[in-house]
Amino acid sequence: MDFSSLNPSMSNDITYDFSPLIKIYKDGRIERLTGTTKLPPSLDPQTGVESKDAVVSQEPALSGRLYLPTKSTTNSPDKKLPLLVYIHGGGFVVETAFSPIYHTHLNVLVAQANVVAVSVDYRLAPEHSLPAAYNDAWAAIKWVASHSEGKGSEEWLNHHADFQRVFFAGDSAGANIAHHMGLRIGSEGLSGVKLNGIVLVHPYFWGTEPIGEESALPPIAREYMAGLWRVAYPSTSGSDDPFLNPGKDPKLGELGCEKVLVCVGEKDVLKERGCNYSEVLKKSGWKGAVEVIEAKGENHVFHLFNPTCDNAVAMFKKIVSFIN
């Protein structure tokens, strides 16, 4: 990631420049530099996975994309499959559940893991400041849970989802959200749902004090991560906000699942935070099992842009094994 253009002083028109994600202009205009293209749902010929969109909430207006592995459900129409709730990344400010990279990613993941999936679309900052994304994700999860007795609005979930084998997953900011949804399950519970595990891919966590190799990062890199968080969550207490720094969360031990898989990339600026998450979780009093896997030589969310490379294939296999 290029940190050289953070809030450049040479422009009088731009308030924040978080390239390659977003630019915010002094006149209030917001320019998203990526993640604006959307694909419709489809029957994917390569994976045999079918998708459809569903309304999650009218107010606020929320939707999601459902995925079904047709080979499994056609051959065994009464068989229940694990249910995966996926939350996309993008620094809380870009991408959607309907972006090409996420649509492709979910088709592959659903086919390989043989799961029913719901990809959550949440409102983006800065137009909708955090905690809006957390609240939207929780609303989507409660909507998913409303199908646990087979009486919901979506037949795919009524007929094919096993609500005793539920998993949350996400990448980057989506992994951050997935973690907090696991905490919410632990503290509030959710009738009819058993959360088995959470997959956090390159999670966007941060903190005020550098840890591990972060001390070698250029100052602009640290300011990028902290500054993006402030733009997404203007009322935050800072980089040690428990929403961003799990090590500062007194409720961390309440995580409501049995196991967690954390995936990190060797060259990712966020690698140390993913590894540290595992350590603070173990010390929190949580009784589950956490595992960290590292992709050598890889940068942030490499698997979305190069899904057929060896490291991406290996990561997919690990996630599939974790779910099944």
C-alpha positions in Angstrom: 0.0 0.0 0.0 1.3 3.5 -0.9 1.2 5.8 2.0 2.9 8.7 0.3 -0.3 10.6 -0.5 -1.9 10.8 3.0 -3.4 14.2 3.4 -1.0 15.9 1.0 -0.2 19.5 1.7 0.2 20.5 -1.9 -3.6 20.4 -2.5 -5.9 23.1 -1.2 -9.0 21.3 -2.3 -8.5 18.0 -0.5 -9.1 17.5 3.2 -8.1 13.8 3.3 -6.4 11.7 0.7 -6.5 8.0 1.7 -5.4 6.7 -1.7 -5.9 4.0 -3.0 -9.3 4.0 -1.2 -10.9 7.4 -0.9 -10.4 11.2 -1.2 -12.5 13.7 0.8 -12.6 17.2 -0.5 -13.1 20.4 1.4 -16.4 21.1 -0.3 -17.7 17.8 1.2 -17.4 15.8 -2.0 -16.3 12.2 -1.5 -14.4 10.4 -4.3 -14.1 6.6 -4.0 -11.2 5.3 -5.9 -12.1 1.7 -5.9 -15.0 -0.7 -5.1 -17.7 1.2 -6.9 -18.5 -1.4 -9.6 -21.3 -3.9 -8.8 -22.2 -7.2 -10.3 -25.7 -8.7 -10.3 -26.4 -12.1 -8.7 -26.1 -15.1 -11.0 -25.5 -18.8 -11.5 -21.7 -19.0 -11.7 -20.8 -21.5 -14.4 -17.4 -22.2 -13.0 -18.4 -23.1 -9.4 -22.0 -24.0 -9.8 -22.9 -21.5 -7.1 -26.1 -19.6 -7.4 -26.6 -16.2 -5.8 -29.6 -13.9 -5.1 -30.1 -10.6 -3.4 -32.4 -10.1 -0.4 -33.7 -7.1 1.6 -32.5 -7.3 5.1 -34.1 -4.1 6.5 -36.3 -1.3 5.1 -35.1 1.3 7.7 -32.2 1.7 7.4 -32.2 0.3 3.9 -30.0 -2.8 4.1 -29.5 -5.7 1.8 -27.3 -8.7 1.3 -26.4 -11.4 -1.2 -27.1 -15.1 -0.6 -25.1 -17.9 -2.1 -26.1 -21.5 -2.5 -23.9 -24.4 -3.8 -26.4 -25.9 -6.3 -24.6 -29.3 -6.7 -25.1 -30.1 -3.1 -28.6 -28.8 -2.7 -29.8 -30.4 -6.0 -28.4 -33.8 -5.2 -29.5 -33.7 -1.5 -32.3 -31.2 -1.2 -33.0 -32.0 2.5 -29.3 -31.8 3.6 -28.5 -29.0 5.9 -25.2 -27.1 5.2 -23.1 -24.9 7.5 -24.0 -21.2 7.3 -21.4 -18.6 6.7 -22.0 -14.9 7.3 -19.4 -12.9 5.4 -18.5 -9.3 5.9 -16.5 -7.5 3.2 -13.5 -5.2 3.8 -12.5 -1.8 2.5 -11.5 0.3 5.4 -15.1 0.9 6.4 -15.2 3.4 3.5 -15.2 1.5 0.2 -16.5 -1.8 -1.5 -19.9 -3.5 -1.2 -21.2 -7.1 -0.9 -21.8 -6.8 -4.7 -18.3 -5.8 -5.8 -16.7 -8.1 -8.4 -13.9 -9.2 -6.1 -16.3 -10.2 -3.3 -18.8 -11.8 -5.6 -16.0 -13.9 -7.1 -14.5 -14.6 -3.7 -17.8 -15.8 -2.3 -18.5 -18.1 -5.3 -15.2 -19.8 -4.8 -15.4 -20.0 -1.0 -19.0 -21.3 -1.0 -18.2 -24.0 -3.6 -15.1 -25.2 -1.8 -16.5 -25.1 1.7 -19.9 -26.4 0.7 -21.8 -23.8 2.7 -24.8 -21.5 2.4 -23.5 -17.9 2.7 -24.9 -14.5 3.3 -22.6 -11.6 2.3 -23.6 -8.5 4.4 -23.8 -5.1 2.8 -23.4 -2.3 5.3 -23.5 1.5 5.1 -20.1 3.1 4.5 -18.3 5.9 6.2 -17.9 8.8 6.1 -21.5 9.4 5.0 -22.5 6.9 7.7 -20.0 7.1 10.5 -19.2 4.2 12.7 -20.8 2.5 14.6 -23.3 2.4 11.7 -21.5 -0.6 10.0 -21.4 -2.6 13.3 -25.1 -1.9 13.8 -25.9 -2.9 10.2 -24.0 -6.1 10.5 -25.8 -7.0 13.7 -29.2 -6.2 12.1 -28.2 -8.5 9.2 -27.2 -11.3 11.6 -30.5 -11.0 13.4 -32.3 -11.2 10.1 -30.4 -14.4 9.3 -31.3 -15.8 12.7 -35.0 -15.1 12.0 -34.8 -18.1 9.7 -33.7 -20.6 12.3 -37.1 -22.1 12.7 -37.6 -22.4 9.0 -40.1 -19.5 8.9 -38.1 -16.7 7.5 -38.5 -14.8 4.2 -35.7 -16.6 2.3 -36.3 -20.2 1.4 -32.6 -20.9 0.9 -32.0 -20.2 4.5 -35.1 -22.0 5.7 -34.4 -25.2 3.8 -30.6 -25.4 3.6 -28.9 -23.6 6.5 -27.8 -25.4 9.6 -28.2 -22.8 12.4 -26.2 -25.0 14.8 -23.1 -24.7 12.5 -22.8 -21.0 11.9 -19.5 -19.2 11.1 -18.6 -15.5 10.7 -15.8 -14.4 8.4 -14.4 -11.2 7.0 -11.3 -9.5 5.7 -9.7 -6.3 6.8 -12.4 -3.9 8.2 -14.8 -6.8 7.6 -12.7 -9.0 9.9 -12.9 -6.3 12.5 -16.7 -6.2 12.2 -16.9 -10.0 12.3 -14.9 -10.1 15.6 -17.3 -7.6 17.2 -20.3 -9.6 16.0 -18.7 -12.6 17.8 -18.4 -10.4 20.9 -22.0 -9.4 20.6 -23.1 -13.0 20.3 -21.2 -13.8 23.5 -22.6 -10.9 25.5 -26.2 -10.8 24.2 -26.8 -14.3 22.7 -28.9 -15.0 19.6 -31.8 -17.4 19.8 -31.6 -20.3 17.5 -28.0 -19.8 16.5 -24.8 -21.5 17.5 -21.7 -19.6 16.4 -19.0 -22.3 16.0 -16.1 -20.1 14.8 -14.8 -16.9 13.2 -12.4 -16.4 10.4 -10.4 -13.2 10.5 -8.4 -12.5 7.3 -5.9 -9.7 7.6 -8.0 -7.9 10.3 -7.9 -4.2 10.6 -6.9 -3.7 14.2 -4.6 -1.0 15.4 -3.3 0.8 18.5 -1.5 3.8 19.8 1.8 2.1 20.7 3.7 0.2 18.0 4.1 -3.6 18.5 6.6 -5.9 17.0 7.8 -4.9 13.6 5.5 -1.9 13.5 8.3 0.2 15.1 10.1 0.0 11.8 7.2 1.4 9.8 7.5 4.9 8.4 5.4 7.4 10.5 3.1 8.1 7.5 2.0 4.4 7.5 1.0 4.6 11.2 -0.8 7.9 10.5 -2.6 6.3 7.6 -4.1 3.6 9.7 -5.0 5.9 12.6 -6.3 8.6 10.3 -8.5 6.4 8.3 -10.1 5.2 11.5 -10.7 8.7 12.7 -12.4 9.5 9.4 -14.6 6.4 9.7 -15.4 7.0 13.4 -15.1 10.8 14.2 -16.4 10.3 17.8 -13.8 7.6 18.5 -11.5 7.8 21.6 -8.6 7.1 19.2 -6.5 4.2 18.1 -6.9 2.4 21.5 -10.7 2.5 21.1 -11.8 -1.1 21.9 -13.4 -1.2 18.5 -10.0 -0.9 16.9 -7.7 -2.3 19.6 -9.0 -5.6 21.0 -6.2 -5.6 23.6 -7.9 -2.6 25.3 -11.3 -4.3 25.4 -12.3 -5.6 28.9 -15.0 -7.8 27.3 -12.7 -9.6 24.9 -13.0 -12.9 26.9 -16.8 -12.9 26.1 -16.2 -13.9 22.5 -19.1 -16.1 21.7 -17.6 -19.0 19.7 -15.4 -22.1 20.2 -12.6 -21.3 17.8 -11.0 -18.6 15.7 -8.7 -18.7 12.7 -6.6 -15.6 12.0 -4.9 -15.2 8.6 -2.0 -12.8 8.2 0.3 -11.8 5.3 4.0 -11.5 5.9 4.3 -8.1 4.2 1.0 -6.7 5.4 1.2 -3.6 7.6 -1.5 -5.2 9.7 0.3 -8.5 10.3 1.5 -7.7 13.8 -2.0 -6.8 14.9 -3.4 -10.1 13.7 -0.7 -12.0 15.6 -1.2 -9.8 18.7 -5.0 -10.5 18.5 -4.3 -14.2 19.1 -2.1 -13.5 22.1 -4.5 -11.1 23.8 -7.4 -13.4 23.1 -5.6 -16.3 24.8 -4.9 -14.1 27.9 -8.5 -12.7 28.1 -10.1 -15.7 29.8 -11.7 -16.9 26.6 -11.9 -20.7 26.7 -11.7 -21.4 22.9 -8.9 -22.2 20.5 -7.2 -19.7 18.2 -4.8 -20.4 15.4 -2.8 -18.0 13.2 -1.6 -18.8 9.7 0.8 -16.6 7.8 1.2 -16.3 4.0 4.8 -15.8 3.2 5.7 -12.9 0.9 2.1 -11.6 0.7 0.6 -8.2 1.2 -2.9 -7.1 2.4 -5.8 -9.1 1.0 -3.7 -10.6 -1.7 -6.1 -13.5 -2.1 -8.8 -11.2 -3.5 -6.6 -10.0 -6.3 -4.8 -13.2 -7.0 -7.1 -16.0 -5.9 -5.4 -18.8 -7.8 -1.9 -18.2 -6.5 -0.4 -21.0 -4.3 -0.8 -19.0 -1.0 -4.4 -18.1 -1.8 -5.2 -21.8 -2.6 -3.5 -22.9 0.7 -5.5 -20.3 2.7 -8.8 -21.4 1.1 -8.0 -25.0 2.0 -7.3 -24.0 5.6 -10.6 -22.0 5.9 -12.5 -24.9 4.4 -11.0 -27.3 6.9 -11.7 -24.9 9.7 -15.4 -24.7 8.7 -15.8 -28.4 8.1 
